[in-house]
Amino acid sequence: MSSKIVLVEHLARVEGHGGITVEMQGDVITDVQFNVLEGPRLLEALLHGKSYLQVAPILSRICAICSAAHTLTSLKATEAAFGVEVSPQTQRLRELLFRGESIESHALHVFLLALPDYFHRPSAPALAAEQPEAVKLGLRLKQLGNTIQELIGGRAIHPVNPVLGGMGHVPAVADLRALRDALERAQDELRGAIDLLAALPPDDFMEAETTYVAVEMRGEYAYYDAGDQLVVVSSNGRRRFSPAEYRLLTNEQSIAHSYAKHSTLDGEPFMVGALARLTVNRRRVSPAGTDAIARLGLVLPSSNPMDNNRAQAVELVMDLERARELIEQSLDDGVRPERPVPVEPRAGVGTAVTEAPRGLLVHSYEYDGDGHVVSADVITPTAMNAASVERHFRETVAQSAQKDTPTLTRKLELIARAYDPCISCSVHLVRR
Amino acid sequence: MPKPRVGIFGLTGCAGDQLVILNCEDELLDIVDLVDLRDFVMASSARDAECPLEVAFVEGAVVTEEDERRLRQVRERAATLVAIGTCAVWGGIPAMPGEAPRRELLRLVYGDVGEQYGDGEARAVKEVVKVDAEISGCPIEKEQFLKALAYLLNGDMPLLPSYPVCSECRIQENHCLLMGEGAFCCGPLTLAGCGARCPSLGVACIGCRGPAPDANVPSAVRLFASNGYGHDEIVSRLTTFAPVAAGRSA
């Protein structure tokens, strides 16, 4: 007889409410499910008829940890629909904000949410007794990310300074200089912490061939600005398609056990996020990033989803570097006061594809001639990853010699957490 | 005296208010020393899900049956329940009115599977259980959280400003976007505490902190109308963050 057992009721140290359920036939586990229990908010459907001016602030609220990514991707999609070109200074400031969020998000995940697992501790404060320096560094890096978001975004969560056509306020030169110096100090500190991460106990209890999807850009690592094409890396090689064809990735299916629908590519689950970005953009990784990859012993493409933790650490190195570079470019070019360019609504469709901290993010809207929303699609990284998490759950169960509940529960929690799921995000879906 | 037992909970929302607490990077390790943090799933996998709590902070709107069950359980455990964030205090964005009933939208998004998801309506925490104190904001301001926590640790109820953002904006001598630019600035109606973040950057207030209790709503609506905004637009903007305050029928 088959029965369902809730293994994890409320997954800890991730954003939002998710759980893990297993199906048993007698003593044998026959299936594992990732349950997204966060309530549906239906934001895309509720946007219908609202003014273009309300769209970015409303969709920012999809998720706090990714709120800068949602805001900036939303503005980009609306600007594309109305044919608005923002200034190079705005582009640079927005990208700096994007990096700030990534620093905050990756520092939070790597040092404060994932690291306790490797030391069998329930939380970062509990880990602080044993590893005070690592926890304090995590807090400092996270704070630096927030300082960038405060300065450029006007607020650390749900930024208010980026507006359609530009930025409300341009930061002062003295503030940018102070930020640059803080980034330089953080780069030095992080270099030492990479060795600590490299020395962590192995987490190679599961192996599975994985398909990765990320944005590829000409000449640069996958950042906010202008993703040229979406690239799929699988055992069948690389495949490219244009951002406008994003729906190929979102063959979404309603699932009875989850408020998040499942995405597949040609019927196969795929992974997005830091590990996918590194895999797709391996040749565009900076020397400092390459050094971190080597020191962490990361082999790409990887067949272990736990490597996403290490991939985030590599990106942390590159984010600090990139943020500093952006500030130096701004200071060299001179920071000018500037008002947003005027925005005139018109009927049309705009799509923006970016790389949020947790992976590929798509916002696509259709507007009528007065700038009222006709339809809105948001496709989030965690929604895209949901099918892949479950696949890796099943592989973990299949490959585990010990099938007792505590051992399996711990492994499944580690897998889920390595994806750094943002469960609030995952509940946002395309209309049928 | 034993340390007060504290729990931090999230219902349906964006987790922004819990993240504000985690963003107290300078204070976090001190807070953990001052209180006995028993139940905070977003930050720790060690949780005591049963113990009585001196203080519970609850973020998010009540959307699912599970949200309601969890909220009632927290209320039973907590001597003092503090609603944090605009969703918990006023329903927030999840309760924002749309063009069709939630049940219809659920069907539209999920198909037949949507039938099992209840009515999809979002409620503020005080519409379901008794609330002892509120910290509004989308998200809450870090300083207001720390101040409220200090009050509670000293056995007092938090005392936070009840005047509008307009007052804070005047103190900063900002150029008035409502009168001077004809912008749709919700500063006169919105609860202070953010230091007039948006108008200080030249960006109009969108009312994310919910209403100030003594705001003059008819006067502000007349100003919006004289700035050229139509009735539907005014209603849509003013019900975005605090539909419960607007009585939902507006």
HADDOCK unambig.tbl for C-alpha pairs under 7 A between the chains (distance, minus, plus):
assign (segid A and resid 12 and name CA) (segid B and resid 41 and name CA) 4.76 0.50 0.50
assign (segid A and resid 12 and name CA) (segid B and resid 42 and name CA) 5.43 0.50 0.50
assign (segid A and resid 12 and name CA) (segid B and resid 43 and name CA) 6.73 0.50 0.50
assign (segid A and resid 12 and name CA) (segid B and resid 44 and name CA) 5.96 0.50 0.50
assign (segid A and resid 12 and name CA) (segid B and resid 45 and name CA) 4.91 0.50 0.50
assign (segid A and resid 13 and name CA) (segid B and resid 41 and name CA) 6.25 0.50 0.50
assign (segid A and resid 13 and name CA) (segid B and resid 42 and name CA) 4.52 0.50 0.50
assign (segid A and resid 13 and name CA) (segid B and resid 43 and name CA) 4.78 0.50 0.50
assign (segid A and resid 13 and name CA) (segid B and resid 44 and name CA) 5.72 0.50 0.50
assign (segid A and resid 13 and name CA) (segid B and resid 45 and name CA) 6.62 0.50 0.50
assign (segid A and resid 14 and name CA) (segid B and resid 42 and name CA) 5.60 0.50 0.50
assign (segid A and resid 15 and name CA) (segid B and resid 15 and name CA) 6.69 0.50 0.50
assign (segid A and resid 15 and name CA) (segid B and resid 42 and name CA) 6.12 0.50 0.50
assign (segid A and resid 16 and name CA) (segid B and resid 15 and name CA) 6.61 0.50 0.50
assign (segid A and resid 38 and name CA) (segid B and resid 12 and name CA) 5.80 0.50 0.50
assign (segid A and resid 39 and name CA) (segid B and resid 12 and name CA) 5.37 0.50 0.50
assign (segid A and resid 39 and name CA) (segid B and resid 63 and name CA) 5.83 0.50 0.50
assign (segid A and resid 39 and name CA) (segid B and resid 64 and name CA) 5.64 0.50 0.50
assign (segid A and resid 41 and name CA) (segid B and resid 94 and name CA) 5.23 0.50 0.50
assign (segid A and resid 45 and name CA) (segid B and resid 105 and name CA) 6.50 0.50 0.50
assign (segid A and resid 46 and name CA) (segid B and resid 98 and name CA) 4.62 0.50 0.50
assign (segid A and resid 46 and name CA) (segid B and resid 99 and name CA) 6.88 0.50 0.50
assign (segid A and resid 58 and name CA) (segid B and resid 93 and name CA) 7.00 0.50 0.50
assign (segid A and resid 61 and name CA) (segid B and resid 14 and name CA) 5.96 0.50 0.50
assign (segid A and resid 62 and name CA) (segid B and resid 14 and name CA) 5.76 0.50 0.50
assign (segid A and resid 63 and name CA) (segid B and resid 14 and name CA) 4.25 0.50 0.50
assign (segid A and resid 63 and name CA) (segid B and resid 15 and name CA) 6.81 0.50 0.50
assign (segid A and resid 64 and name CA) (segid B and resid 14 and name CA) 5.27 0.50 0.50
assign (segid A and resid 64 and name CA) (segid B and resid 15 and name CA) 5.95 0.50 0.50
assign (segid A and resid 64 and name CA) (segid B and resid 16 and name CA) 4.53 0.50 0.50
assign (segid A and resid 113 and name CA) (segid B and resid 43 and name CA) 6.86 0.50 0.50
assign (segid A and resid 122 and name CA) (segid B and resid 44 and name CA) 5.36 0.50 0.50
assign (segid A and resid 122 and name CA) (segid B and resid 45 and name CA) 4.86 0.50 0.50
assign (segid A and resid 122 and name CA) (segid B and resid 46 and name CA) 5.20 0.50 0.50
assign (segid A and resid 123 and name CA) (segid B and resid 43 and name CA) 6.22 0.50 0.50
assign (segid A and resid 123 and name CA) (segid B and resid 44 and name CA) 4.47 0.50 0.50
assign (segid A and resid 123 and name CA) (segid B and resid 45 and name CA) 6.52 0.50 0.50
assign (segid A and resid 125 and name CA) (segid B and resid 29 and name CA) 6.66 0.50 0.50
assign (segid A and resid 139 and name CA) (segid B and resid 25 and name CA) 5.57 0.50 0.50
assign (segid A and resid 143 and name CA) (segid B and resid 25 and name CA) 6.30 0.50 0.50
assign (segid A and resid 157 and name CA) (segid B and resid 16 and name CA) 6.84 0.50 0.50
assign (segid A and resid 157 and name CA) (segid B and resid 139 and name CA) 6.89 0.50 0.50
assign (segid A and resid 160 and name CA) (segid B and resid 198 and name CA) 6.32 0.50 0.50
assign (segid A and resid 161 and name CA) (segid B and resid 201 and name CA) 6.65 0.50 0.50
assign (segid A and resid 168 and name CA) (segid B and resid 201 and name CA) 5.59 0.50 0.50
assign (segid A and resid 168 and name CA) (segid B and resid 202 and name CA) 5.55 0.50 0.50
assign (segid A and resid 168 and name CA) (segid B and resid 203 and name CA) 5.82 0.50 0.50
assign (segid A and resid 169 and name CA) (segid B and resid 201 and name CA) 5.17 0.50 0.50
assign (segid A and resid 169 and name CA) (segid B and resid 202 and name CA) 6.64 0.50 0.50
assign (segid A and resid 254 and name CA) (segid B and resid 110 and name CA) 5.81 0.50 0.50
assign (segid A and resid 254 and name CA) (segid B and resid 113 and name CA) 6.69 0.50 0.50
assign (segid A and resid 256 and name CA) (segid B and resid 113 and name CA) 6.13 0.50 0.50
assign (segid A and resid 424 and name CA) (segid B and resid 13 and name CA) 6.81 0.50 0.50
assign (segid A and resid 424 and name CA) (segid B and resid 14 and name CA) 5.73 0.50 0.50
assign (segid A and resid 430 and name CA) (segid B and resid 109 and name CA) 6.98 0.50 0.50
assign (segid A and resid 431 and name CA) (segid B and resid 108 and name CA) 6.51 0.50 0.50
assign (segid A and resid 431 and name CA) (segid B and resid 109 and name CA) 4.78 0.50 0.50
assign (segid A and resid 432 and name CA) (segid B and resid 108 and name CA) 6.64 0.50 0.50
assign (segid A and resid 432 and name CA) (segid B and resid 109 and name CA) 5.81 0.50 0.50
